């Protein structure tokens, strides 16, 4: 038996996901916006509302970079081919970013109405959508062992 018979036909190189780092930072910004909204709600200190607006904008910018990474990962075959899981993942990401955009518009108001109650409620909805997307995203990554098996 030759030593070549034990080697896989194709080299197995782990594929890195382009989407993960920007989407993780985007999720962190959205979660931070929720926390600063809560801080503003409790203290009425305008600095917290400003922090929320900045975090929302940073989350959206990083989300666009992450969306480009999702398209790149999908085109390279890094994502699983389970259609329902992919649709749910894309839907939750889209919902999170649309809610984040709406939240940015709400936070552009003046004073108390920029956060309470609509901005805080939208931050909670964005948080829920991004957490569900993160949980779904953890299950759609292909692993090198899957490529060898077929």
One Martini backbone bead per residue (centre of mass of N, CA, C, O) as a GRO file, in nm:
protein
  150
    1UNK     BB    1   0.094   0.038   0.025
    2UNK     BB    2   0.072   0.352  -0.034
    3UNK     BB    3   0.101   0.677   0.091
    4UNK     BB    4  -0.122   0.802  -0.106
    5UNK     BB    5  -0.384   0.645  -0.004
    6UNK     BB    6  -0.413   0.819   0.274
    7UNK     BB    7  -0.468   1.060   0.111
    8UNK     BB    8  -0.639   1.300   0.006
    9UNK     BB    9  -0.730   1.420  -0.297
   10UNK     BB   10  -0.771   1.684  -0.140
   11UNK     BB   11  -0.682   1.951   0.007
   12UNK     BB   12  -0.716   2.056   0.349
   13UNK     BB   13  -0.835   2.381   0.393
   14UNK     BB   14  -0.906   2.617   0.590
   15UNK     BB   15  -1.180   2.829   0.589
   16UNK     BB   16  -1.225   3.150   0.608
   17UNK     BB   17  -1.432   3.393   0.743
   18UNK     BB   18  -1.517   3.714   0.645
   19UNK     BB   19  -1.775   3.782   0.835
   20UNK     BB   20  -1.710   3.754   1.143
   21UNK     BB   21  -1.569   4.011   1.248
   22UNK     BB   22  -1.766   4.239   1.157
   23UNK     BB   23  -2.021   4.106   1.291
   24UNK     BB   24  -1.917   4.109   1.581
   25UNK     BB   25  -1.878   4.416   1.600
   26UNK     BB   26  -2.166   4.491   1.529
   27UNK     BB   27  -2.301   4.346   1.765
   28UNK     BB   28  -2.152   4.506   1.982
   29UNK     BB   29  -2.270   4.781   1.906
   30UNK     BB   30  -2.571   4.706   1.949
   31UNK     BB   31  -2.538   4.627   2.247
   32UNK     BB   32  -2.419   4.900   2.337
   33UNK     BB   33  -2.671   5.064   2.261
   34UNK     BB   34  -2.855   4.935   2.466
   35UNK     BB   35  -2.690   5.011   2.719
   36UNK     BB   36  -2.697   5.324   2.666
   37UNK     BB   37  -3.003   5.346   2.670
   38UNK     BB   38  -3.037   5.256   2.960
   39UNK     BB   39  -2.860   5.478   3.082
   40UNK     BB   40  -3.038   5.713   2.978
   41UNK     BB   41  -3.305   5.626   3.113
   42UNK     BB   42  -3.177   5.647   3.412
   43UNK     BB   43  -3.019   5.955   3.377
   44UNK     BB   44  -3.047   6.175   3.133
   45UNK     BB   45  -2.772   6.162   2.986
   46UNK     BB   46  -2.673   6.273   2.675
   47UNK     BB   47  -2.418   6.104   2.626
   48UNK     BB   48  -2.562   5.829   2.588
   49UNK     BB   49  -2.710   5.905   2.327
   50UNK     BB   50  -2.454   5.957   2.165
   51UNK     BB   51  -2.332   5.677   2.194
   52UNK     BB   52  -2.562   5.530   2.054
   53UNK     BB   53  -2.536   5.665   1.778
   54UNK     BB   54  -2.244   5.572   1.726
   55UNK     BB   55  -2.289   5.266   1.756
   56UNK     BB   56  -2.495   5.238   1.530
   57UNK     BB   57  -2.316   5.339   1.301
   58UNK     BB   58  -2.090   5.131   1.339
   59UNK     BB   59  -2.274   4.881   1.302
   60UNK     BB   60  -2.355   4.948   1.009
   61UNK     BB   61  -2.079   4.959   0.877
   62UNK     BB   62  -1.992   4.672   0.966
   63UNK     BB   63  -2.237   4.534   0.832
   64UNK     BB   64  -2.154   4.591   0.542
   65UNK     BB   65  -1.890   4.439   0.554
   66UNK     BB   66  -2.026   4.171   0.640
   67UNK     BB   67  -2.207   4.141   0.387
   68UNK     BB   68  -1.972   4.108   0.195
   69UNK     BB   69  -1.867   3.853   0.343
   70UNK     BB   70  -2.115   3.677   0.293
   71UNK     BB   71  -2.099   3.676  -0.013
   72UNK     BB   72  -1.813   3.560  -0.026
   73UNK     BB   73  -1.869   3.298   0.131
   74UNK     BB   74  -2.092   3.191  -0.054
   75UNK     BB   75  -1.919   3.191  -0.324
   76UNK     BB   76  -1.688   2.994  -0.184
   77UNK     BB   77  -1.842   2.768   0.006
   78UNK     BB   78  -1.847   2.815   0.329
   79UNK     BB   79  -2.137   2.772   0.330
   80UNK     BB   80  -2.398   2.610   0.371
   81UNK     BB   81  -2.670   2.428   0.193
   82UNK     BB   82  -2.887   2.499   0.397
   83UNK     BB   83  -3.150   2.681   0.312
   84UNK     BB   84  -3.312   2.752   0.569
   85UNK     BB   85  -3.075   2.853   0.740
   86UNK     BB   86  -2.985   3.078   0.546
   87UNK     BB   87  -3.250   3.237   0.538
   88UNK     BB   88  -3.263   3.293   0.842
   89UNK     BB   89  -2.992   3.438   0.862
   90UNK     BB   90  -3.046   3.663   0.655
   91UNK     BB   91  -3.308   3.766   0.789
   92UNK     BB   92  -3.180   3.849   1.062
   93UNK     BB   93  -2.973   4.042   0.950
   94UNK     BB   94  -3.168   4.228   0.805
   95UNK     BB   95  -3.337   4.301   1.052
   96UNK     BB   96  -3.107   4.424   1.220
   97UNK     BB   97  -3.027   4.650   1.010
   98UNK     BB   98  -3.303   4.783   0.985
   99UNK     BB   99  -3.334   4.845   1.286
  100UNK     BB  100  -3.071   5.008   1.306
  101UNK     BB  101  -3.156   5.227   1.106
  102UNK     BB  102  -3.411   5.314   1.252
  103UNK     BB  103  -3.260   5.384   1.516
  104UNK     BB  104  -3.092   5.611   1.395
  105UNK     BB  105  -3.332   5.792   1.329
  106UNK     BB  106  -3.440   5.812   1.619
  107UNK     BB  107  -3.157   5.927   1.739
  108UNK     BB  108  -3.189   6.214   1.578
  109UNK     BB  109  -3.330   6.326   1.787
  110UNK     BB  110  -3.434   6.508   2.057
  111UNK     BB  111  -3.364   6.406   2.345
  112UNK     BB  112  -3.575   6.190   2.496
  113UNK     BB  113  -3.704   6.086   2.211
  114UNK     BB  114  -3.436   5.938   2.110
  115UNK     BB  115  -3.505   5.687   2.324
  116UNK     BB  116  -3.775   5.747   2.468
  117UNK     BB  117  -3.920   5.448   2.386
  118UNK     BB  118  -3.839   5.371   2.088
  119UNK     BB  119  -3.528   5.330   2.097
  120UNK     BB  120  -3.529   5.105   2.310
  121UNK     BB  121  -3.713   4.905   2.159
  122UNK     BB  122  -3.530   4.887   1.906
  123UNK     BB  123  -3.279   4.783   2.056
  124UNK     BB  124  -3.407   4.519   2.149
  125UNK     BB  125  -3.480   4.410   1.867
  126UNK     BB  126  -3.190   4.414   1.760
  127UNK     BB  127  -3.071   4.225   1.969
  128UNK     BB  128  -3.244   3.978   1.903
  129UNK     BB  129  -3.165   3.954   1.601
  130UNK     BB  130  -2.850   3.929   1.644
  131UNK     BB  131  -2.857   3.676   1.823
  132UNK     BB  132  -2.997   3.488   1.626
  133UNK     BB  133  -2.789   3.523   1.400
  134UNK     BB  134  -2.549   3.413   1.563
  135UNK     BB  135  -2.664   3.129   1.611
  136UNK     BB  136  -2.700   3.062   1.310
  137UNK     BB  137  -2.402   3.127   1.217
  138UNK     BB  138  -2.267   2.888   1.376
  139UNK     BB  139  -2.423   2.661   1.175
  140UNK     BB  140  -2.309   2.750   0.861
  141UNK     BB  141  -2.031   2.644   0.882
  142UNK     BB  142  -1.793   2.499   0.721
  143UNK     BB  143  -1.598   2.208   0.739
  144UNK     BB  144  -1.331   2.025   0.644
  145UNK     BB  145  -1.469   1.745   0.698
  146UNK     BB  146  -1.708   1.788   0.497
  147UNK     BB  147  -1.531   1.795   0.237
  148UNK     BB  148  -1.420   1.504   0.253
  149UNK     BB  149  -1.698   1.347   0.275
  150UNK     BB  150  -1.882   1.542   0.052
   0.00000   0.00000   0.00000
